[in-house]
């Protein structure tokens, strides 16, 4: 997996990202152009038209993110609308497609873990990169992302981490933060609570998603739709577990529950974590083992088929370190350690 180290101003960070991942970004645009055509009957020129109001809103409300995307565009040789379209691909789809995932935050007196499998179409695996960002006056970030997208799954030097679960429901609000920029904003925060407050109370999120935000001491699962939000707090065993359906009430929102196995995966993580706790406190390896589970295959925590686990990440937020495994986590395809 390509590791891209970026530092400096927002534009400089974006330019370094775009220059180093130029081929990956071109392939990522090709992937989504094909996917939008198949799922939404949208040609890429139509996708770019949908991206215009998002670009205007981002430039006005969050200019540092717009500057970074301009840098990505300049470095990769694409237009700013190409890059904005990648970063708002969830919103443009209006719920027509979603990536499936299983996530877990788990805190005990001595441990603070955050982990997930990210499941998506296998063709996009080649376009995953690690962004290693050193920012001015903000925490440094290490994240796994799709090339060209400036916010996704990872952790920062303050010990704040984020995971993402797709929710398929209709509705989008262009005045709110697009999902992937919401992930980046959480990673720009100095605590989980700060991240939750900014997303829930200040900006809101433009389209349906579950964003799991944790730090070394606590975790909160934030369910968003274009019109509602709700926060899941840790259970009596210190866990927040999520997959691809809404767990809390969201008045007026129809959750399509698009993956029938979504409830099973939550129940399976509960069972596996209970078994670990019956022996001892969770360890890094024990948490990683949960995400290699194949029960209910192919629609398992470790998934294959139309949607396949493209990477696993396990973060130890107290130690500020993580392990990323490319591909299905039991495949031995390759692992990379990250840390501050």
N, C-alpha and C positions, 0 to 999 in steps of 0.2 A: 504494500500500500504506500502510495506516494506521501511523504511528509513534507509539508510546506511551512517553512518558518517565515513569519512576517513580523515586522516591527515598524514603529514610527507613527505618522499621522494616519487618519482613517484612509485617505487616498493612497498613501504609500503602502499600507497593509493590503488594500485591495489590489493595487498594481502588482505587488509581489505574488499574491495569490493567483491573479490572472495570468501572469507571465509563466510561473512555474507549472501551472496546471492547464496550460492552453489546450493541449490535446484532449484532456479529460473533459474540459468544459465544452468543447466542440461536440464530443460524443454525447455528453449529457443533454445538450440542446437537441441533437438528433433523436435521442431516446424519447424525450418528452414531446417533441413534434410528432413523432409516430404515435405515441400514446394518446395525445389529445385528439388526433385524427380518428383513432379507433374508438375511443370512449365517448367523445363529445362532438365528433364530426367537425372539429375545428382545424382549419389549416393554420400554420404557424403565424401567418400574417394576421389572422383573426385573433389568435392568442395575444399577439403584440398589441392589438387594439384594446383588448380587455385589460392589458397591463397598464395602459395610460393613466387611468384615474388612481391606481395604486402608486404609480411613480410620482404623480403630482402630490399625493398625500404624504408619501414618505419624504419627499424633498422638503415639504413644508414643516412637517411635524418632527421628523427624526433625521435632520440633515447629515449627521455623522454617518448614518447607515447608507444614505444615498451617496455620500462622498466615497464610501468604501466600495459600493457597487459600481460607481463610475470608474474607480481604479481597476476593479476586476474587468470591466468592459474594455478599458484602454489596454491593459496588459494582455488580454486574450484576443484582442482584435474583433470583438463583437460590439453590437450597439448596446447602449444602456438599457433599452427596452428588452433586449434578449436576456440580460442579466436580471432585471426586475422580474421578468416572466418566470425565470427559474425560481426566484426567491418567493414568488407568490403562486407557485404552481398549485398548491393546495386550494387557494381561494378561487383561482380561475376555473378549477374543475367543478365547483359548486357541488361537491359531494359525489361526483361521477366515478371517482376511483379513490382508493385509500390504501395505505400500506399497513399491514397488520404486524403487531408486536406484542411482547409480554414484558412488563417491567415490575421491578421490586425495589422498594426502599426498606431497609431493615436496620433499626437502631436498638442496641442493648446498652447496658451501662458502659461497656468497654469498646463497643464496635459501632461503626456507622457506614453501612454499605449501600450502594446504589448500583443497579445493574439492569440490563435489558438485552434481549435479542431484537434486532431490527430486521423485519421480514418484508421483502419487496421482490420485484421481478428480477430474475437472475441476470438479465442483460445489463442492469445498472450497477452490478458489483464492480466492474472494471473502472467505474468512474467515482468510486469512493476515495476520499483522501483524508489525511489528518492535517488539520490546521493548527499550528502552534503559534499563537499570537501574543506578542509582547506589546501592550498598549500603554499610552501615556495617561496617568492619573486614573487607571482602572485596573482591575485584576488581570493578570495574564490568563490565557485560555488555552486548553488543549481539547479539541473536539474532533469527532468523526463526522464528516459531512459529504454531501454530493458536491462535486466540483462546481464552483460558481455560486453556491449557496453559502451565505455568510453566518448562518446560525443553525445549529443542530444539536447533537448529543455529545455531552462531555462534561468537563469540570474546570474549575479555575483555581488560582493560587490562594484564594480565600477559603477553599474547601467547599464551594458551592457546586453542585452538579445538577444536570437536567436530563430527563428522559422524555420520550414522546410516544404516545399511542394515538393512532388515527381513529377518529370517530366519523362514521358516515351519516350525516344528517344534512338536510338542505339549509341554505341560508348563508349569506355573507354580508359583511358591513365594511365598506371600504374606508370608513373613518377610524376603524380600530386597527390594532397591530396585526399584520399577517403572522401566521403561526411560526414561520421560521425566524422572523425578526423578534417574536416574543421569546423564543428559545435563546436568541442572542442576548436580549435584554436581561433575561434571568442570569445568563453567564456573565454579564457585566455587573452583577450585584455582589455585595459583600456578605450577604447572609440569605438563607432560604426565605426568611420572613420578609426581608426587603424585596426580594424578587416577586413573591406572591402579592405583596401590597401594590407594587408598581403595576403588575399585569391586571390584577383583579379590580383594584380601586381607582387606578389612574387612567389606564388606557383601554382595557378590555382586549379581547382577541377576535379577529375578524371572522373566523370560521371554526367549525367544530374540531376539538382536539382535547386530549388529556395531556397535560404537562406536569410531570412529576419533578418537584424541586426539593432538594435536600441539601443539608450541610452536615457538619460533623456531629450535631446534636439533635436535629429534628428533620422531619420530612412532611410535605403536604402535597396531596394530589389535586391538581386544579383542573376541573372539568369546565371547558368553555364551549359555548355555541355562539352564534352571531348575536343572540339576544339575551343569553343567560350565563351565569357562572356559579360554581359551587365548589367547595373545598373539602376534600377527604383528609381527615387526620389519622394518625397512626392508631392501630388497634392496641389491645392490651398487651400484645407481644411485640410492639414496636414496629409493626409492618404496615406499609401501604403497598397494595398489589393491584395491578390494573392490566387490562387487555384492550379490547376494541368495542366496548359498549359502555353506555353511560350507567353509572352505579347509583347516582343521586337523582332526585327529581329535577326536571327542567321544564317548567310549565310552558305549554305551547310548542314544544319541540318533539318531533317524531324521530326517534332513533331507529334506524333500519335494522340494527343488530345484524349487520351484513355478513359476519362470520359466525356460523352456528357453533363453532368450537370455542368462541370467546369465553363463555362462562366456565367451560371445562378447564381452560388453562388457568384461570384464577383459582378454581378449586384444587387443581393439581399443585400449584405453588403453595397454597395453604397446607396441603398434606405434606409436601416435601419439607417445608420449613418447620412444621410441627415435629416431624421425625428428627430433624437436626437438633431441635431444642430438647427433645427427650433424652439426648445423649450429652450435649454440652452446648456452649455458646457457638454461634455461627463463626466459621472461619472463611477466609478468602476462597479457599479451594471448595469448601462446602457450598458457598453461594454460586461459584462458577459451575459446579456440578448440576445445580438445579436447571441451568440453561442448556445442558446437554440431554435433558430428559426427552425420550421418544414415545412416551405413553400417548396413545390415540393417534399414532402416525398414520398418514402423513401430516394430519392437522394437530401437531404436537407443539410443545414449547420450542423444541428444536425442529423446525418445520422444513418440509420440502414439498415440491409440487409447483403449481402456478405461482404462488408466493413462497419464497424460500428464505431461510435465515441467511442474510448476507454478511452480518457481523454480530459479534457479541462484545459487550463491554461490561466489565466489573470494576467499580470504583470503590476504593477505600478512602472515604472522605476525611477520616481522622488522620490518616497517614499521607493524604494528598498524593495518592498514586492510583494507577489503573492498569488493567491489562485488556488489550483489544485483540480479538481473534477474528481474522478475516474468514468469511464463509461460515458454514455450520460449525458450531463450537466443538463438535466431536470429530471433525474431519481432519484435524491436524494440518490444515492448509497454511497456517502461519500466524504467529502471535507477536505482538509488539507491546512492550511496557512503556507507560507514560508516567511522569511524575514531576513534582516541583521540589 
